[in-house]
Amino acid sequence: MQEDRGMKKWRAFVTMPEQYIGLQKIINKQLEISKSHLTEEQMEQMNYILLEALHTLKTVHITYYKNGRHIIETGVIEFVDSTKDLFVFINEAEEGRNKVRLSDLIEVSFI
């Protein structure tokens, strides 16, 4: 009885791992986004939303900058410390705590 090998996928650059890693680094570098600059009004609005979400335990959408990308998550604000430029939120999807610098925050809004 003869067995079928099935379809084998071939990736051209896998034969040279150094070149594949180098190409992946170049592609990732091209996908990076520069950090957004916020106005005073936007920062005040986000501060108000953060404090209200902290005291009422409302769920918020959070957009922040990390490693050249804009990350969008949903969660509950657990802790805000403006003196240390830090806030902590609990991610609903992963049920884990995330620490983010306030200076990396781009947008906060209620669901």
N, C-alpha and C positions, 0 to 999 in steps of 0.2 A: 504494500500500500504506500502510495506516494503522498507526502505531506506538503501542503502549500506553505511557502515561507511568508506569504502576505506581502503587503507593500512596505518596503523599507524607505524611510525618508532620508534624504541625503542633504547635508548642510555643507556648503562649500568651504567655509572658513573654520570648521571644527577640526580639520586636519592640522591647522596651525593655531593652537590655542592662544599664543601671544598676540597674533594679529586679530583674532576674534575679540580678545579682551580690550585691545587698543581701539578697535572700531566701536565697541560698546561704550567706552569712555567718551569718545568723540560725539556719539549720538546723544548720550546723556547730557553732555556739556551744551549741546545745541538746544536741548529742550528746557534748559534753565530759564527762569523768569526773574527779572530784577524785582527787588523789594519795593512795594508801594509806599509812597509818602502820604501821610494823612494830614488834614487840616486840623486846627484847634477844635473847630466845631464837631468834626467827626470823632475826635478823641473824647470830647466831653459826652457826646451821645453814647458812645460805646461804654464809657465809664458808668453812666446812668443805667444802662441796660445790664451791665455786669453786676452792679450793686443790687438792683431790683431782683435779678435772677438769683443772686446769692441769698437774699432774705426770704424770697417767696418759693424757692426751689423749683422754679419753672424751667422747662427744657428750652435750650437755645441752639441755634445754628451758629457754629464758630468757624471762621475762616482765618487761617494764620499761615505765616511764611515759614518754611522749613526746608533747608537744603536746596534752595533754588526752585521750590515748588509751592504752590498755594494748596494747602490741605483744608478740606471741608469736612467737619465732623458735627455730630449732634450729641449733646450731653447736658449735664446738670453742673452748674458752677458750685464748687465745694469750698474754695479758699481764694481770696484776693489779697495781695500784699503789694501796694504801689511803691513802698520804700525799697523793696527787693526786686521790683520790676518782674513780678511773677504772679501767675494765677494757676489754679489746679481745677480740672474738671473731670467728671466721671463720664467716660464714653459709653453711650447706650449700647452700641453694637458689640463692643469687646468687653464691656463691663470692667474696664481698667482705668486707672488714674493716669492722667496726662498732665505734665507740667509744661507750661508755655510762658515765655517771656511776654510781658505786656507790650513791649516794643515790637514784637513780631506779629501782633494781632492786626488783622486787616478789617474784619467785619464781625459783628455780633448782632443777631436778631432773634426775636422770639418766634416760635413756631406758629 
